[in-house]
Amino acid sequence: MLTLHLVRHAPTAPNAGKRYPQPDEDAPLTAVGEALAAGLGLPLDAVAFTSPALRTRQTAALAGCPGAVPTPALREADFGIMAGHTWAELETAHGDAPRRWIDALGNPDADTGPPGGETGRVFHARLYGWLDTLPDSGEVVAITHAGPLLALLRVTVGVTGAEVPPGAVATLRRAGGAWWLVALRPPASATLPVT
């Protein structure tokens, strides 16, 4: 049996601003993010993977997985025209279109998505490909972003919507080709160290 822990990286400044990241943006964790990452309580003997982004690699190192392998398939979705903007800015500029774009990105069969970004089909295909590389048994940790975490929940256990704030952990199991959700844990509240 395989146990898979899907982790959304700990908080960054862009997370606090609730805006979509720029493709080349590599924001570090905030001080609160560092404290939260250190308290994630992930299994230290698991095989670990991260997105190539700094925030996921920092989360892995602070969570006790310094040897986590950066894996391009786990990078955040390419949001195209949505990158760098908040939802309110997008609605002001584009009306109802952002809802259609994000719904398409969340659909594994969609040949559309945000203009200039990934389609739902392309986004999910790279995550399907990564799932196919996992071992049949053991424990795996994958530290990634909200988009890939939600897409992986969609394609494994059919969850079509969930709140996964920075530091959230979803634990899945797979046996005989079937996946099931064991837990969806919100982040523990992080306290800053006293200096």
Secondary structure, DSSP 8 states (H G I E B T S, - for coil): -EEEEEEE---BHHHHTTB---TT----B-HHHHHHHHT----TTSEEEE-SSHHHHHHHHHTT-TT-EE-GGGS----GGGTT-BHHHHHHHHTTHHHHHHHHHT-TT-S--STTS--HHHHHHHHHHHHTTS-SSEEEEEEE-HHHHHHHHHHHH--------TT-EEEEEEETTEEEEEEEE----------
